[in-house]
């Protein structure tokens, strides 16, 4: 009886410890942060910036073609700009998505 009780306690503790490793929580992006949480928007902006830095490094080290680099960078720039736009326009009436797509550059 004691062995069964200790086994169940051990299993319960192991599950409690390992649960965060198996939970899926995607990283927020600017489009995911439509709820307007300031922390989510800052996090989305920083993640986009970090990804752009990583992309620059991969391109300059020869891991990406110029075409792939430009396509990926454009998408990440849009994410960062949308997060910045939402941060600047939070709380304003009608401030959903960016009204126009950012121009290339």
Biopython code that builds the backbone (N, CA, C, O; Angstrom):
import numpy as np
from Bio.PDB.StructureBuilder import StructureBuilder

atoms = [
    (1, "UNK", "N", (0.829, -1.195, 0.000)),
    (1, "UNK", "CA", (0.000, 0.000, 0.000)),
    (1, "UNK", "C", (0.874, 1.261, 0.000)),
    (1, "UNK", "O", (0.613, 2.206, -0.744)),
    (2, "UNK", "N", (1.899, 1.262, 0.831)),
    (2, "UNK", "CA", (2.801, 2.408, 0.899)),
    (2, "UNK", "C", (3.556, 2.584, -0.422)),
    (2, "UNK", "O", (3.784, 3.710, -0.864)),
    (3, "UNK", "N", (3.939, 1.481, -1.042)),
    (3, "UNK", "CA", (4.658, 1.542, -2.315)),
    (3, "UNK", "C", (3.765, 2.146, -3.397)),
    (3, "UNK", "O", (4.227, 2.956, -4.201)),
    (4, "UNK", "N", (2.506, 1.762, -3.422)),
    (4, "UNK", "CA", (1.550, 2.303, -4.386)),
    (4, "UNK", "C", (1.361, 3.799, -4.167)),
    (4, "UNK", "O", (1.346, 4.568, -5.128)),
    (5, "UNK", "N", (1.218, 4.216, -2.923)),
    (5, "UNK", "CA", (1.053, 5.637, -2.596)),
    (5, "UNK", "C", (2.279, 6.440, -3.036)),
    (5, "UNK", "O", (2.131, 7.497, -3.650)),
    (6, "UNK", "N", (3.469, 5.962, -2.735)),
    (6, "UNK", "CA", (4.695, 6.660, -3.123)),
    (6, "UNK", "C", (4.867, 6.703, -4.648)),
    (6, "UNK", "O", (5.364, 7.688, -5.193)),
    (7, "UNK", "N", (4.457, 5.643, -5.319)),
    (7, "UNK", "CA", (4.526, 5.615, -6.783)),
    (7, "UNK", "C", (3.598, 6.668, -7.380)),
    (7, "UNK", "O", (3.985, 7.381, -8.306)),
    (8, "UNK", "N", (2.390, 6.769, -6.863)),
    (8, "UNK", "CA", (1.444, 7.762, -7.362)),
    (8, "UNK", "C", (1.935, 9.185, -7.096)),
    (8, "UNK", "O", (1.796, 10.058, -7.952)),
    (9, "UNK", "N", (2.498, 9.417, -5.936)),
    (9, "UNK", "CA", (3.046, 10.735, -5.619)),
    (9, "UNK", "C", (4.201, 11.069, -6.558)),
    (9, "UNK", "O", (4.297, 12.195, -7.046)),
    (10, "UNK", "N", (5.064, 10.112, -6.810)),
    (10, "UNK", "CA", (6.200, 10.329, -7.707)),
    (10, "UNK", "C", (5.728, 10.651, -9.118)),
    (10, "UNK", "O", (6.268, 11.556, -9.754)),
    (11, "UNK", "N", (4.738, 9.932, -9.616)),
    (11, "UNK", "CA", (4.189, 10.188, -10.946)),
    (11, "UNK", "C", (3.555, 11.575, -11.003)),
    (11, "UNK", "O", (3.745, 12.307, -11.974)),
    (12, "UNK", "N", (2.807, 11.935, -9.968)),
    (12, "UNK", "CA", (2.166, 13.249, -9.937)),
    (12, "UNK", "C", (3.205, 14.372, -9.949)),
    (12, "UNK", "O", (3.037, 15.363, -10.659)),
    (13, "UNK", "N", (4.257, 14.225, -9.183)),
    (13, "UNK", "CA", (5.315, 15.245, -9.146)),
    (13, "UNK", "C", (6.026, 15.320, -10.499)),
    (13, "UNK", "O", (6.319, 16.414, -10.982)),
    (14, "UNK", "N", (6.302, 14.179, -11.106)),
    (14, "UNK", "CA", (6.973, 14.163, -12.411)),
    (14, "UNK", "C", (6.107, 14.856, -13.465)),
    (14, "UNK", "O", (6.621, 15.640, -14.263)),
    (15, "UNK", "N", (4.821, 14.581, -13.477)),
    (15, "UNK", "CA", (3.921, 15.235, -14.424)),
    (15, "UNK", "C", (3.855, 16.740, -14.185)),
    (15, "UNK", "O", (3.839, 17.525, -15.133)),
    (16, "UNK", "N", (3.817, 17.129, -12.941)),
    (16, "UNK", "CA", (3.763, 18.554, -12.606)),
    (16, "UNK", "C", (5.020, 19.281, -13.085)),
    (16, "UNK", "O", (4.944, 20.407, -13.577)),
    (17, "UNK", "N", (6.169, 18.632, -12.939)),
    (17, "UNK", "CA", (7.438, 19.233, -13.356)),
    (17, "UNK", "C", (7.560, 19.264, -14.879)),
    (17, "UNK", "O", (8.064, 20.239, -15.435)),
    (18, "UNK", "N", (7.108, 18.217, -15.557)),
    (18, "UNK", "CA", (7.300, 18.107, -16.997)),
    (18, "UNK", "C", (6.216, 18.792, -17.833)),
    (18, "UNK", "O", (6.411, 18.970, -19.035)),
    (19, "UNK", "N", (5.113, 19.173, -17.259)),
    (19, "UNK", "CA", (4.015, 19.783, -18.006)),
    (19, "UNK", "C", (4.443, 21.017, -18.805)),
    (19, "UNK", "O", (4.043, 21.122, -19.965)),
    (20, "UNK", "N", (5.219, 21.948, -18.273)),
    (20, "UNK", "CA", (5.604, 23.114, -19.084)),
    (20, "UNK", "C", (6.420, 22.765, -20.317)),
    (20, "UNK", "O", (6.403, 23.507, -21.299)),
    (21, "UNK", "N", (7.132, 21.648, -20.281)),
    (21, "UNK", "CA", (7.931, 21.262, -21.430)),
    (21, "UNK", "C", (7.071, 20.838, -22.618)),
    (21, "UNK", "O", (7.497, 20.947, -23.767)),
    (22, "UNK", "N", (5.873, 20.360, -22.342)),
    (22, "UNK", "CA", (5.018, 19.850, -23.400)),
    (22, "UNK", "C", (3.870, 20.781, -23.765)),
    (22, "UNK", "O", (3.103, 20.483, -24.680)),
    (23, "UNK", "N", (3.742, 21.886, -23.074)),
    (23, "UNK", "CA", (2.678, 22.823, -23.415)),
    (23, "UNK", "C", (3.117, 23.646, -24.607)),
    (23, "UNK", "O", (4.282, 24.026, -24.721)),
    (24, "UNK", "N", (2.171, 23.920, -25.496)),
    (24, "UNK", "CA", (2.472, 24.669, -26.701)),
    (24, "UNK", "C", (1.953, 26.084, -26.521)),
    (24, "UNK", "O", (0.751, 26.299, -26.370)),
    (25, "UNK", "N", (2.864, 27.045, -26.539)),
    (25, "UNK", "CA", (2.466, 28.445, -26.468)),
    (25, "UNK", "C", (3.248, 29.198, -27.538)),
    (25, "UNK", "O", (4.428, 29.495, -27.351)),
    (26, "UNK", "N", (2.599, 29.508, -28.659)),
    (26, "UNK", "CA", (3.314, 30.167, -29.749)),
    (26, "UNK", "C", (3.774, 31.556, -29.359)),
    (26, "UNK", "O", (3.165, 32.213, -28.515)),
    (27, "UNK", "N", (4.845, 31.991, -29.976)),
    (27, "UNK", "CA", (5.353, 33.334, -29.744)),
    (27, "UNK", "C", (4.425, 34.327, -30.413)),
    (27, "UNK", "O", (4.047, 34.134, -31.568)),
    (28, "UNK", "N", (4.055, 35.373, -29.719)),
    (28, "UNK", "CA", (3.144, 36.329, -30.338)),
    (28, "UNK", "C", (3.817, 37.128, -31.441)),
    (28, "UNK", "O", (5.002, 37.452, -31.361)),
    (29, "UNK", "N", (3.047, 37.437, -32.465)),
    (29, "UNK", "CA", (3.515, 38.328, -33.519)),
    (29, "UNK", "C", (2.612, 39.544, -33.499)),
    (29, "UNK", "O", (1.650, 39.603, -32.732)),
    (30, "UNK", "N", (2.919, 40.500, -34.330)),
    (30, "UNK", "CA", (2.117, 41.728, -34.352)),
    (30, "UNK", "C", (0.675, 41.424, -34.708)),
    (30, "UNK", "O", (-0.236, 42.020, -34.133)),
    (31, "UNK", "N", (0.443, 40.510, -35.646)),
    (31, "UNK", "CA", (-0.927, 40.204, -36.028)),
    (31, "UNK", "C", (-1.641, 39.391, -34.947)),
    (31, "UNK", "O", (-2.862, 39.484, -34.820)),
    (32, "UNK", "N", (-0.904, 38.599, -34.169)),
    (32, "UNK", "CA", (-1.502, 37.851, -33.070)),
    (32, "UNK", "C", (-1.854, 38.759, -31.902)),
    (32, "UNK", "O", (-2.734, 38.429, -31.106)),
    (33, "UNK", "N", (-1.200, 39.864, -31.792)),
    (33, "UNK", "CA", (-1.376, 40.751, -30.646)),
    (33, "UNK", "C", (-2.518, 41.731, -30.879)),
    (33, "UNK", "O", (-2.466, 42.876, -30.430)),
    (34, "UNK", "N", (-3.552, 41.271, -31.585)),
    (34, "UNK", "CA", (-4.669, 42.163, -31.877)),
    (34, "UNK", "C", (-5.450, 42.499, -30.616)),
    (34, "UNK", "O", (-6.248, 43.437, -30.609)),
    (35, "UNK", "N", (-5.227, 41.741, -29.550)),
    (35, "UNK", "CA", (-5.891, 42.050, -28.293)),
    (35, "UNK", "C", (-5.418, 43.397, -27.758)),
    (35, "UNK", "O", (-6.109, 44.025, -26.956)),
    (36, "UNK", "N", (-4.253, 43.838, -28.195)),
    (36, "UNK", "CA", (-3.762, 45.149, -27.818)),
    (36, "UNK", "C", (-2.954, 45.178, -26.537)),
    (36, "UNK", "O", (-2.642, 46.260, -26.040)),
    (37, "UNK", "N", (-2.611, 44.042, -25.993)),
    (37, "UNK", "CA", (-1.792, 44.016, -24.794)),
    (37, "UNK", "C", (-0.449, 44.658, -25.099)),
    (37, "UNK", "O", (0.257, 44.235, -26.015)),
    (38, "UNK", "N", (-0.104, 45.665, -24.343)),
    (38, "UNK", "CA", (1.135, 46.399, -24.575)),
    (38, "UNK", "C", (2.337, 45.463, -24.471)),
    (38, "UNK", "O", (3.255, 45.548, -25.287)),
    (39, "UNK", "N", (2.343, 44.594, -23.505)),
    (39, "UNK", "CA", (3.463, 43.666, -23.341)),
    (39, "UNK", "C", (3.583, 42.749, -24.553)),
    (39, "UNK", "O", (4.692, 42.478, -25.013)),
    (40, "UNK", "N", (2.454, 42.267, -25.076)),
    (40, "UNK", "CA", (2.481, 41.416, -26.263)),
    (40, "UNK", "C", (3.007, 42.173, -27.473)),
    (40, "UNK", "O", (3.760, 41.625, -28.278)),
    (41, "UNK", "N", (2.610, 43.428, -27.595)),
    (41, "UNK", "CA", (3.072, 44.227, -28.732)),
    (41, "UNK", "C", (4.572, 44.502, -28.656)),
    (41, "UNK", "O", (5.274, 44.405, -29.662)),
    (42, "UNK", "N", (5.062, 44.843, -27.466)),
    (42, "UNK", "CA", (6.499, 45.042, -27.308)),
    (42, "UNK", "C", (7.260, 43.748, -27.587)),
    (42, "UNK", "O", (8.323, 43.764, -28.209)),
    (43, "UNK", "N", (6.710, 42.636, -27.125)),
    (43, "UNK", "CA", (7.348, 41.350, -27.351)),
    (43, "UNK", "C", (7.359, 41.012, -28.841)),
    (43, "UNK", "O", (8.364, 40.516, -29.350)),
    (44, "UNK", "N", (6.264, 41.272, -29.542)),
    (44, "UNK", "CA", (6.207, 41.011, -30.982)),
    (44, "UNK", "C", (7.218, 41.870, -31.725)),
    (44, "UNK", "O", (7.879, 41.402, -32.652)),
    (45, "UNK", "N", (7.337, 43.121, -31.317)),
    (45, "UNK", "CA", (8.304, 44.022, -31.957)),
    (45, "UNK", "C", (9.730, 43.520, -31.730)),
    (45, "UNK", "O", (10.526, 43.462, -32.667)),
    (46, "UNK", "N", (10.048, 43.164, -30.503)),
    (46, "UNK", "CA", (11.398, 42.692, -30.193)),
    (46, "UNK", "C", (11.715, 41.380, -30.899)),
    (46, "UNK", "O", (12.841, 41.166, -31.347)),
    (47, "UNK", "N", (10.722, 40.504, -30.998)),
    (47, "UNK", "CA", (10.950, 39.236, -31.711)),
    (47, "UNK", "C", (11.214, 39.488, -33.192)),
    (47, "UNK", "O", (12.071, 38.838, -33.789)),
    (48, "UNK", "N", (10.487, 40.421, -33.783)),
    (48, "UNK", "CA", (10.723, 40.759, -35.191)),
    (48, "UNK", "C", (12.126, 41.341, -35.365)),
    (48, "UNK", "O", (12.835, 40.980, -36.304)),
    (49, "UNK", "N", (12.528, 42.238, -34.465)),
    (49, "UNK", "CA", (13.879, 42.814, -34.531)),
    (49, "UNK", "C", (14.943, 41.724, -34.391)),
    (49, "UNK", "O", (15.915, 41.702, -35.146)),
    (50, "UNK", "N", (14.760, 40.830, -33.435)),
    (50, "UNK", "CA", (15.724, 39.747, -33.242)),
    (50, "UNK", "C", (15.808, 38.861, -34.482)),
    (50, "UNK", "O", (16.892, 38.440, -34.887)),
    (51, "UNK", "N", (14.652, 38.585, -35.077)),
    (51, "UNK", "CA", (14.638, 37.746, -36.273)),
    (51, "UNK", "C", (15.326, 38.434, -37.438)),
    (51, "UNK", "O", (16.007, 37.780, -38.228)),
    (52, "UNK", "N", (15.158, 39.746, -37.556)),
    (52, "UNK", "CA", (15.841, 40.491, -38.616)),
    (52, "UNK", "C", (17.352, 40.428, -38.411)),
    (52, "UNK", "O", (18.103, 40.244, -39.369)),
    (53, "UNK", "N", (17.799, 40.580, -37.162)),
    (53, "UNK", "CA", (19.241, 40.490, -36.884)),
    (53, "UNK", "C", (19.774, 39.102, -37.243)),
    (53, "UNK", "O", (20.841, 38.979, -37.843)),
    (54, "UNK", "N", (19.026, 38.057, -36.874)),
    (54, "UNK", "CA", (19.447, 36.701, -37.204)),
    (54, "UNK", "C", (19.476, 36.491, -38.718)),
    (54, "UNK", "O", (20.379, 35.849, -39.254)),
    (55, "UNK", "N", (18.477, 37.041, -39.387)),
    (55, "UNK", "CA", (18.400, 36.928, -40.838)),
    (55, "UNK", "C", (19.590, 37.611, -41.507)),
    (55, "UNK", "O", (20.173, 37.077, -42.450)),
    (56, "UNK", "N", (19.943, 38.793, -41.010)),
    (56, "UNK", "CA", (21.115, 39.511, -41.538)),
    (56, "UNK", "C", (22.379, 38.660, -41.377)),
    (56, "UNK", "O", (23.186, 38.552, -42.300)),
    (57, "UNK", "N", (22.537, 38.070, -40.220)),
    (57, "UNK", "CA", (23.712, 37.244, -39.959)),
    (57, "UNK", "C", (23.737, 36.040, -40.905)),
    (57, "UNK", "O", (24.775, 35.724, -41.486)),
    (58, "UNK", "N", (22.583, 35.368, -41.058)),
    (58, "UNK", "CA", (22.524, 34.205, -41.942)),
    (58, "UNK", "C", (22.830, 34.581, -43.387)),
    (58, "UNK", "O", (23.503, 33.832, -44.095)),
    (59, "UNK", "N", (22.338, 35.736, -43.826)),
    (59, "UNK", "CA", (22.592, 36.169, -45.197)),
    (59, "UNK", "C", (24.075, 36.466, -45.402)),
    (59, "UNK", "O", (24.668, 36.030, -46.389)),
    (60, "UNK", "N", (24.665, 37.200, -44.478)),
    (60, "UNK", "CA", (26.072, 37.572, -44.626)),
    (60, "UNK", "C", (27.021, 36.387, -44.439)),
    (60, "UNK", "O", (28.166, 36.434, -44.888)),
    (61, "UNK", "N", (26.557, 35.342, -43.787)),
    (61, "UNK", "CA", (27.404, 34.156, -43.648)),
    (61, "UNK", "C", (27.160, 33.157, -44.773)),
    (61, "UNK", "O", (27.739, 32.071, -44.777)),
    (62, "UNK", "N", (26.293, 33.524, -45.740)),
    (62, "UNK", "CA", (26.095, 32.692, -46.920)),
    (62, "UNK", "C", (25.064, 31.589, -46.779)),
    (62, "UNK", "O", (25.002, 30.703, -47.632)),
    (63, "UNK", "N", (24.266, 31.612, -45.749)),
    (63, "UNK", "CA", (23.271, 30.564, -45.539)),
    (63, "UNK", "C", (21.987, 30.803, -46.324)),
    (63, "UNK", "O", (21.195, 29.878, -46.503)),
    (64, "UNK", "N", (21.765, 32.036, -46.799)),
    (64, "UNK", "CA", (20.537, 32.378, -47.522)),
    (64, "UNK", "C", (20.867, 33.001, -48.862)),
    (64, "UNK", "O", (21.864, 33.707, -49.010)),
    (65, "UNK", "N", (20.007, 32.724, -49.842)),
    (65, "UNK", "CA", (20.153, 33.409, -51.126)),
    (65, "UNK", "C", (19.599, 34.823, -50.970)),
    (65, "UNK", "O", (18.859, 35.113, -50.030)),
    (66, "UNK", "N", (19.965, 35.688, -51.896)),
    (66, "UNK", "CA", (19.506, 37.079, -51.806)),
    (66, "UNK", "C", (17.990, 37.160, -51.944)),
    (66, "UNK", "O", (17.347, 37.980, -51.288)),
    (67, "UNK", "N", (17.421, 36.312, -52.794)),
    (67, "UNK", "CA", (15.964, 36.312, -52.986)),
    (67, "UNK", "C", (15.249, 35.925, -51.684)),
    (67, "UNK", "O", (14.312, 36.603, -51.261)),
    (68, "UNK", "N", (15.692, 34.844, -51.061)),
    (68, "UNK", "CA", (15.089, 34.414, -49.803)),
    (68, "UNK", "C", (15.263, 35.474, -48.719)),
    (68, "UNK", "O", (14.349, 35.755, -47.944)),
    (69, "UNK", "N", (16.444, 36.046, -48.688)),
    (69, "UNK", "CA", (16.739, 37.087, -47.691)),
    (69, "UNK", "C", (15.769, 38.251, -47.829)),
    (69, "UNK", "O", (15.199, 38.710, -46.839)),
    (70, "UNK", "N", (15.583, 38.724, -49.047)),
    (70, "UNK", "CA", (14.700, 39.877, -49.261)),
    (70, "UNK", "C", (13.253, 39.554, -48.900)),
    (70, "UNK", "O", (12.569, 40.373, -48.286)),
    (71, "UNK", "N", (12.781, 38.356, -49.281)),
    (71, "UNK", "CA", (11.401, 37.969, -48.973)),
    (71, "UNK", "C", (11.181, 37.860, -47.469)),
    (71, "UNK", "O", (10.202, 38.383, -46.936)),
    (72, "UNK", "N", (12.088, 37.186, -46.799)),
    (72, "UNK", "CA", (11.946, 37.012, -45.353)),
    (72, "UNK", "C", (12.053, 38.345, -44.618)),
    (72, "UNK", "O", (11.303, 38.606, -43.678)),
    (73, "UNK", "N", (12.987, 39.180, -45.054)),
    (73, "UNK", "CA", (13.174, 40.463, -44.386)),
    (73, "UNK", "C", (11.943, 41.347, -44.555)),
    (73, "UNK", "O", (11.552, 42.046, -43.621)),
    (74, "UNK", "N", (11.339, 41.323, -45.717)),
    (74, "UNK", "CA", (10.141, 42.137, -45.958)),
    (74, "UNK", "C", (9.008, 41.728, -45.012)),
    (74, "UNK", "O", (8.330, 42.588, -44.449)),
    (75, "UNK", "N", (8.801, 40.420, -44.838)),
    (75, "UNK", "CA", (7.772, 39.952, -43.926)),
    (75, "UNK", "C", (8.045, 40.355, -42.484)),
    (75, "UNK", "O", (7.134, 40.763, -41.764)),
    (76, "UNK", "N", (9.296, 40.240, -42.069)),
    (76, "UNK", "CA", (9.655, 40.608, -40.695)),
    (76, "UNK", "C", (9.536, 42.109, -40.469)),
    (76, "UNK", "O", (9.132, 42.546, -39.392)),
    (77, "UNK", "N", (9.888, 42.903, -41.487)),
    (77, "UNK", "CA", (9.734, 44.351, -41.366)),
    (77, "UNK", "C", (8.257, 44.722, -41.214)),
    (77, "UNK", "O", (7.912, 45.619, -40.445)),
    (78, "UNK", "N", (7.392, 44.027, -41.950)),
    (78, "UNK", "CA", (5.955, 44.301, -41.833)),
    (78, "UNK", "C", (5.455, 43.980, -40.429)),
    (78, "UNK", "O", (4.656, 44.726, -39.863)),
    (79, "UNK", "N", (5.928, 42.868, -39.870)),
    (79, "UNK", "CA", (5.535, 42.509, -38.500)),
    (79, "UNK", "C", (5.979, 43.572, -37.507)),
    (79, "UNK", "O", (5.204, 43.992, -36.648)),
    (80, "UNK", "N", (7.224, 44.003, -37.630)),
    (80, "UNK", "CA", (7.755, 45.010, -36.708)),
    (80, "UNK", "C", (7.003, 46.326, -36.861)),
    (80, "UNK", "O", (6.646, 46.959, -35.867)),
    (81, "UNK", "N", (6.762, 46.738, -38.099)),
    (81, "UNK", "CA", (6.052, 47.997, -38.327)),
    (81, "UNK", "C", (4.615, 47.943, -37.819)),
    (81, "UNK", "O", (4.099, 48.925, -37.285)),
    (82, "UNK", "N", (3.982, 46.801, -37.987)),
    (82, "UNK", "CA", (2.609, 46.680, -37.487)),
    (82, "UNK", "C", (2.578, 46.756, -35.958)),
    (82, "UNK", "O", (1.686, 47.384, -35.387)),
    (83, "UNK", "N", (3.539, 46.125, -35.302)),
    (83, "UNK", "CA", (3.599, 46.189, -33.842)),
    (83, "UNK", "C", (3.834, 47.623, -33.378)),
    (83, "UNK", "O", (3.200, 48.089, -32.431)),
    (84, "UNK", "N", (4.748, 48.319, -34.052)),
    (84, "UNK", "CA", (5.023, 49.719, -33.699)),
    (84, "UNK", "C", (3.782, 50.570, -33.925)),
    (84, "UNK", "O", (3.438, 51.411, -33.095)),
    (85, "UNK", "N", (3.112, 50.350, -35.048)),
    (85, "UNK", "CA", (1.908, 51.131, -35.354)),
    (85, "UNK", "C", (0.837, 50.895, -34.294)),
    (85, "UNK", "O", (0.191, 51.838, -33.837)),
    (86, "UNK", "N", (0.649, 49.627, -33.903)),
    (86, "UNK", "CA", (-0.355, 49.316, -32.873)),
    (86, "UNK", "C", (0.016, 49.946, -31.533)),
    (86, "UNK", "O", (-0.855, 50.431, -30.811)),
    (87, "UNK", "N", (1.311, 49.939, -31.200)),
    (87, "UNK", "CA", (1.734, 50.559, -29.947)),
    (87, "UNK", "C", (1.442, 52.061, -29.950)),
    (87, "UNK", "O", (0.977, 52.617, -28.955)),
    (88, "UNK", "N", (1.722, 52.697, -31.071)),
    (88, "UNK", "CA", (1.502, 54.141, -31.151)),
    (88, "UNK", "C", (0.023, 54.510, -31.198)),
    (88, "UNK", "O", (-0.355, 55.597, -30.763)),
    (89, "UNK", "N", (-0.819, 53.617, -31.721)),
    (89, "UNK", "CA", (-2.233, 53.932, -31.914)),
    (89, "UNK", "C", (-3.161, 53.185, -30.968)),
    (89, "UNK", "O", (-4.375, 53.183, -31.172)),
    (90, "UNK", "N", (-2.615, 52.556, -29.944)),
    (90, "UNK", "CA", (-3.480, 51.814, -29.027)),
    (90, "UNK", "C", (-4.405, 52.783, -28.293)),
    (90, "UNK", "O", (-4.008, 53.880, -27.899)),
    (91, "UNK", "N", (-5.610, 52.355, -28.130)),
    (91, "UNK", "CA", (-6.590, 53.178, -27.426)),
    (91, "UNK", "C", (-7.297, 54.176, -28.318)),
    (91, "UNK", "O", (-8.277, 54.796, -27.903)),
    (92, "UNK", "N", (-6.814, 54.339, -29.539)),
    (92, "UNK", "CA", (-7.471, 55.271, -30.449)),
    (92, "UNK", "C", (-8.624, 54.566, -31.149)),
    (92, "UNK", "O", (-8.566, 53.365, -31.415)),
    (93, "UNK", "N", (-9.658, 55.318, -31.438)),
    (93, "UNK", "CA", (-10.829, 54.759, -32.092)),
    (93, "UNK", "C", (-10.465, 54.324, -33.513)),
    (93, "UNK", "O", (-9.848, 55.079, -34.265)),
    (94, "UNK", "N", (-10.853, 53.107, -33.865)),
    (94, "UNK", "CA", (-10.605, 52.597, -35.207)),
    (94, "UNK", "C", (-9.178, 52.169, -35.459)),
    (94, "UNK", "O", (-8.779, 52.006, -36.612)),
    (95, "UNK", "N", (-8.402, 51.983, -34.411)),
    (95, "UNK", "CA", (-6.996, 51.595, -34.585)),
    (95, "UNK", "C", (-6.887, 50.081, -34.571)),
    (95, "UNK", "O", (-6.481, 49.487, -33.572)),
    (96, "UNK", "N", (-7.250, 49.463, -35.679)),
    (96, "UNK", "CA", (-7.127, 48.018, -35.800)),
    (96, "UNK", "C", (-5.819, 47.663, -36.454)),
    (96, "UNK", "O", (-4.767, 47.665, -35.816)),
    (97, "UNK", "N", (-5.894, 47.357, -37.741)),
    (97, "UNK", "CA", (-4.689, 47.050, -38.497)),
    (97, "UNK", "C", (-4.169, 48.315, -39.149)),
    (97, "UNK", "O", (-4.867, 49.328, -39.206)),
    (98, "UNK", "N", (-2.939, 48.254, -39.641)),
    (98, "UNK", "CA", (-2.362, 49.386, -40.331)),
    (98, "UNK", "C", (-3.210, 49.706, -41.559)),
    (98, "UNK", "O", (-3.600, 48.787, -42.280)),
    (99, "UNK", "N", (-3.501, 50.956, -41.816)),
    (99, "UNK", "CA", (-4.388, 51.300, -42.923)),
    (99, "UNK", "C", (-3.787, 51.014, -44.287)),
    (99, "UNK", "O", (-4.524, 50.700, -45.222)),
    (100, "UNK", "N", (-2.482, 51.112, -44.430)),
    (100, "UNK", "CA", (-1.828, 50.834, -45.708)),
    (100, "UNK", "C", (-0.607, 49.978, -45.440)),
    (100, "UNK", "O", (-0.018, 50.016, -44.360)),
    (101, "UNK", "N", (-0.241, 49.205, -46.451)),
    (101, "UNK", "CA", (0.958, 48.396, -46.338)),
    (101, "UNK", "C", (2.171, 49.307, -46.421)),
    (101, "UNK", "O", (2.163, 50.270, -47.188)),
    (102, "UNK", "N", (3.218, 49.022, -45.647)),
    (102, "UNK", "CA", (4.426, 49.842, -45.749)),
    (102, "UNK", "C", (5.059, 49.662, -47.136)),
    (102, "UNK", "O", (5.012, 48.584, -47.728)),
    (103, "UNK", "N", (5.638, 50.735, -47.623)),
    (103, "UNK", "CA", (6.284, 50.678, -48.930)),
    (103, "UNK", "C", (7.600, 49.940, -48.810)),
    (103, "UNK", "O", (8.225, 49.939, -47.750)),
    (104, "UNK", "N", (8.021, 49.315, -49.892)),
    (104, "UNK", "CA", (9.281, 48.563, -49.897)),
    (104, "UNK", "C", (10.456, 49.446, -49.588)),
    (104, "UNK", "O", (10.406, 50.660, -49.785)),
    (105, "UNK", "N", (11.520, 48.834, -49.101)),
    (105, "UNK", "CA", (12.671, 49.676, -48.798)),
    (105, "UNK", "C", (13.619, 49.057, -47.959)),
    (105, "UNK", "O", (14.638, 49.662, -47.628)),
]
sb = StructureBuilder()
sb.init_structure("model")
sb.init_model(0)
sb.init_chain("A")
sb.init_seg("    ")
for serial, (resi, resn, name, xyz) in enumerate(atoms, 1):
    if name == "N":
        sb.init_residue(resn, " ", resi, " ")
    sb.init_atom(name, np.array(xyz, "f"), 0.0, 1.0, " ", f" {name:<3s}", serial, name[0])
structure = sb.get_structure()
